[in-house]
């Protein structure tokens, strides 16, 4: 059997870090099992689903390093769902209901006052032919519910019916179908809710493993029953914990909180996002992986906590710095060229500054320092100014090699008696305008003698 997973968001907004976590869990699981990854858009809600969001989601996935083996749209598969509906009707497990939302709300309130769970009581099953005709004459159109198999002989007398599965993340799980309402599969206007298309597509596409957030645990009991009603073997399920903001708020595509787009625009490296999204809330130490293949070696669904985990963007910058500090020039070259950093000095420049970057784009500021000098004129005391004039008079003639900084500062030390911070800080401020930064031993050869002398205060 080929392991087949799917990532199935609704294209109603940009995906956030929580959505990316689900996508990455599925991708890494497929990677570890030499399986297939299907990108499926649950776009049956035509009023909210937009192609621009589907395109944006694919762009975000590609940026993270996820390249689906297939891309499917539920809006193009209605004939398949229609056929499944007819099968369920013929089997007597899909029934018409005519209640209005107001009537259903009133019934729930009545059940609560009686100390009963606020689940649907299947009143529609007791409707007479005359009552149905009356509803239809009034212009009511039915919605259709799936009859859960939680009774022995009389569906109006539900009894405890446990659905069990061995969850990839949570271990043994149980849902009691008697505690649930029969789910609505088809709306009054004939459009489909999430449940039916999801199950039908999982069957049709050969999905072997469904990995998603633990807010779907209850849905799984219903879906397993629906798989069986359609004559299919349910896939293996895994429900990972959800991510929240640092303040504990849930994430939403509508609010844009921690969207992949915003993280990318903030200069975060894709592997910083992927590493934290996958490893936070697991028993694995959070560390920056070089690529998804390396990250897959640290991925184990069973190592995921059952409690929600807080996603702290500050941790992204820690990982970002690690990735940049060890990024070889060949990986940075094209991106640096876009920023205007190229030529024979580009590689030694990158190797010199990468250890001081929070974002790759920060390299531009150091390139300007190298080419144009300090952006703001540093201020010096009279003693430091005299020291710098004396130091620059001792600057070696070219050609320079890798020891020019050591040779120069050695001469300065002998001539002035200065050492340590008293020697190095005025030089750093004069040459870069900053009190800290890359090693001057690496930057000085890139400046050249003429540019260095031009920085005389």
N, C-alpha and C positions, 0 to 999 in steps of 0.2 A: 504494500500500500504506500502510495506517495503522500507524504504529509502535506496537507494543503490548509493554509490559514487565510484569513481575510481581515482587512481593516475597512470598516463600513460606516464612515461618518455621514451625516446629513450635510450637504453643501449649502448651509445657511449662514456661513461666516468663516472667518479664518480660524484655523486650528490653534489651540493653545498647548502649553507644555503637557497638560494631562492627556490630551488627545495624542500627542506625539509619543507619550509613554506607552500607550496602547499599541500604536503603530510599530514602535521599536520592539516591544515585547514579541509581537507577532513576527516581525522581520528576523529577529535574532533566533527565535524558535525555529523558523523555517531554515535559517542558515545552519543551525546546529544539526538539523535533521535532513539536510539536502532536499528541502521541500519547496513548495510553490507559495507565492504571496499574491493574493488577489486584492486589488484595490476596487472596492465596490461602493458606489455612491447611493445611499438610501435617499433618493430624491423624489419619492412619491408625493410629497407635499409641494405641488407646483406653485403655490403662492409664495413660498419662502425660499425654495431651492433655486439657486442661480448657477449658470455655467461658469460665471466669473469666479465664484467661490470654489467650484470643483477644480478649475484650472489653478487657482491659488494654492489649494491643498496639495495638488500634484507637485507644484513648484516647491512648496515647503518640504515635502517628502524627499524630493530629489536633492534638495540642499542638505538634508540630513543624511543622504547616502542610501535612501530607499528607492529602489527602482522596481515597480511591480511587474510581475510576469503577465498580468492581464488587468484590464480596467473595464468595469461593468457599470451600467446605469440601470437602476430599477425602473425608471420611467419608460424604458424601452422594452420592458418584459411583462407588460400587463396581461397579455394573452396567456402566459404561463400561469399567472396568479388566478386568472379567471377559470382556467381548467381545474386548478386545485380547489377553488371554491365549489365548483360543481361536484367534485368528488366528495367533499366534506358534506355537502347538502344531501347527496345520495346516500351517504353513510348515516345520516340522521344526527350528525354531531355539529351542525351549523344551523342555528335557528334564528328566525326573524323576531325582532323586538321593536315595539312602537313607542316606548316611553320617551317623553321629552326630558331634557336635562333637569328641568324644574321638578318633574315628577320623581325622577331618580334621587334628587337631592332630598326631597321630602321623605322618601322611603328610608334613606340612610339615617336621617334624623330620628325617625320612628324606631328603627332597629336599635339605635344607640340608647334611646330612652328605655327600651325593654331589656337592656343589658346584652344585646346580641351584637356580633361583629357586623360592621356596616358593609356587608357584601351583597351582591345582587341575589335576590331570592328566587330567580327564575320564574317570575310571575308570567312571563310571556309564553311559557310552555303550557299554561292553563287557559290561554285565550281560546274562546270558541270561534267557529267560522264566522258567526254573526259579528262578534266583536272586531275581528280582523277586517271584515268588510266595512264596518262603521269607521274604523280608523282610516282605511284607504279612501273612503268617501269624503272624509274630512281633509284629505290631502296629505296625510302622514305617510312618509316613506320609511321603510324599516332599516334599522341597522342590524348587523348580524353578529351573533356571539358564538364562540366555540364552547361546546358543552364539555366541561372538564370531567374526566372519568373518576369522579369522587363519590360514587354511589353504587349500591348493589343492584337494585332493580328500579327504584323510584327516584328519578332525578330531583324531585322536590324534597327528598330526604337525604341530603349529603352526609357523608360520614368520613371520619379521618382516613385519608389516603396519602401515604407518604411516597414521595418521589426521591430516590437516592441517586447520587452520583459521586464519583471519586474526583474531586476537584484538583487540578494541577497545582494550584496555589494553596487552597484552604483545606485540602484533605477531604474526608468524608463530609458530605453536605446532605441536608434533608429539607424538603419543602412539603408542607401539608396542603394538598389541593383543596381541602375543605375550608381552609382559611382564606381562600381567594375567590374573587368574582370571576365568572366566566368572561374571558376577555372579548372585547369587541374587535373583530377582525376587519369588518367592512363598514364604512360610514354610510349615512343615509344617502349621500350623493354618489355612492358606488366606489369611492376612493378607498385605498387601503391604509390601515394603520401599520405600525412597524412590524408587528409580530408575524403575520402571514408571509409577506414577501421575504423576510429574513430567513424563516425556516425553509421556504420553498427554494430560495436561492442556495442556501447551504446544501440542500439535497442535490439540486441540479448541478452545482459547481463542484461537488465532491469535497466539500470542506470537511476535513477530518478533525480539526481542533479549533475551538472557538475560545479566544483569549480576549478578555475585556474587563472593564471595571466592575468592582463588586457591588455597584448599584444595580446590576443586572441579575443578582443571585435569585431573587424571587421570580423574575422573568424566566429563568432557566427551567424551573419546575413546570411552568406552563408550556414552554417550548418543547421540552422532552415529551410531554403528552401529545403535542401537535405533531412532532416527528413520527411518533408511533401511529397516530391516527392516519397519517399519510403513508404508512407502510414502510417507513425508513428507520434505519438505525441511527440514534442520536450521535453526534460527534462527541469527542472528549471536551469538557469545559474547564476553563481556568479563569478565576476572577481575582485580579490583582487589586491592591488597595488604591484608593484615590489620592490625588495630590490636592493640597489646599495652598492658599497664600500663607505668608508668615503669620498673619493675623487670624488664620483659621477659616477664611472665607473660601467657598467653593469657586471653581474656575468656570468660566462661561465663554462660548464663542461670541455671544452678543456683546459682552462688556469689553472684550479684547484683552482681558487680564492675562499677562504672560503669554501673549500670542507669539508664535514662532516668527512671524514677520517683525514684531517689535524687538525681539531678541537679536535677530539678524541685523536690523538697522542700528542696534546699539553696539554692534561690533563684536558680538559673541561668536566664537568659532562653533561650527556645527558639532564637533566632537565634544566640546564642553557641554553643550545642550544635551546631546545624546548620553554622555557619561552620567551626568547628574540625574537626568530623567529616568534612566534605567536603574541606577544603583541606589538612589535615595530611597529610604524605607525598605531596605533589604539588609540581610546579614553581611553583605559584602562591604568592604571599605570603599568609600567613594574616592575614585582616582581617575585621572584623565587618561582615557584609552586613545591610542593613536588613530585607530579606525574601527569600523564596526566588526570586522573579523576579530580583532583583539578583544573588543567589548563582549562579543559572543562567548568568549572563553570564560568570562566572569558572570555570565547570565544563567540563572537557575530559577525558574518560576517558584519552586518550593522554598526558596530563600527569602521570599517576599513577606513582609509583615502583614498581619491582618488588620492593622489599624491604619487610619489615614496618616499621611506623611506631609509635613510642611516643606514647601519648596522655597528656598531662600535664594533669590537672585544674586546675593552677595557671594554665595559659593561659586556661582558661575565665573566670576572674575578671578577667583583663585585658580580654578581649572583653566581658564583662558590664558592666564599668565604662564602656567606650566606648559601648555601646548605651544604657545608662541616662543617660549624660551628654548624649546628643543626642536623647533621647526626648521628643517634644512632649507637652504636657499632655493633648491629646485622646486620645493612646494610653494614657496612664497613668491617666486620670480614673476609670474604673470600678474599677480595681484599688485605687486610693487610697481610694475610697469604702468598699470592703470593709474596709479597714484603719482606717476611722473618720476619714479625712482628707477633709473636704468643706467647702462654704461658700465665701464670697467670697474667702477667703484661700488656698484650695487651690491655685489656679493660680500666683500669685506665690510661694507657698511651694515648690511643686514646682520652679519655675524657679530658685529660690534654692539648694535643697539637692541637686538631682540630680547636680551635679558632685562631690559628696562621698559618693556611695553605692557600696557594693560590691554590694548587693542592693536591690531595690525596697522590700522590707519594712523595710530600715534607716531609711526615711523616718519610721517611727513614732516612733523615738527622738527625732528632731529636732522632730517635731510636739509631743511632750510637753515638750521644752525650751521651745518657743515658748509653749505653753499653761500649763505648770506651773512653769517655771523649772528650774534645775539639779537633777538627780536626787540629787546629793551636794553638800553645802554646801562650796564652795571655801574654802581657808584663805589668809589674806593677812597680810603684815607690817603693822606699825602704819603705816608710811609709805604703803603701797599702800591701806590702808583709809582713811586721811585723804584720799588722792588721789581715791578713788572717791566719798567723800562730797562733796568739792568738785566733782567732775565731774557728779554727779547733780543738784547744785544749779544747774548751768548747762544742764540739759536743756531744750531749747526747748518752748514751749507748743504745743499742737496748734491747728489741723490741721497734719499733717506731709505733706511731699511727698518725692520721691525724693532730695532733697539734704540731708535731715535729718541723716544720719550725718556728712556732710562739714561741714555747718554746725556741728554740735555739737562734733566733735573739733577744729575750728578754734578755737572758743572755749576749749576745754580747753587747747589748746597755748599760747594766748596767756596764759591765767591761771596755768598751772602751770609752764610752761617745759619740760614733758615732750614727748618726741617718739619716733617709732619704736616699738620693742618696749616700752619703758618706759611708753608711753602706751597702746598697743593691747592688750597682754597682760592687764593687770588688768581692763580693760573686757570683754574676751572671756570671761575666767574668771567675772567677776561675772554677766554676762548669760547665758552658756550652760553654764558649769561645765566647759568643755573648752578645751584649749590650741589647738585648730585646728578648722576646720569651714567652713561657708558664709560668704560675705562678710557682715559685720555691716551693711554698707550696705543689703543686701537684707532681712536679718532684722529690723532695728530697726523699720521702718515696720509690720511685721506684729505686733510685740509691743504697740505703743501706749505712750503715756506712763505710764499708770497701772501697767501690768505692769512696765515698765522700772524705775520708781521702787521697785517692790516688791522689787527684787533688790538693794537697798542692803544691804551687808554689816553 
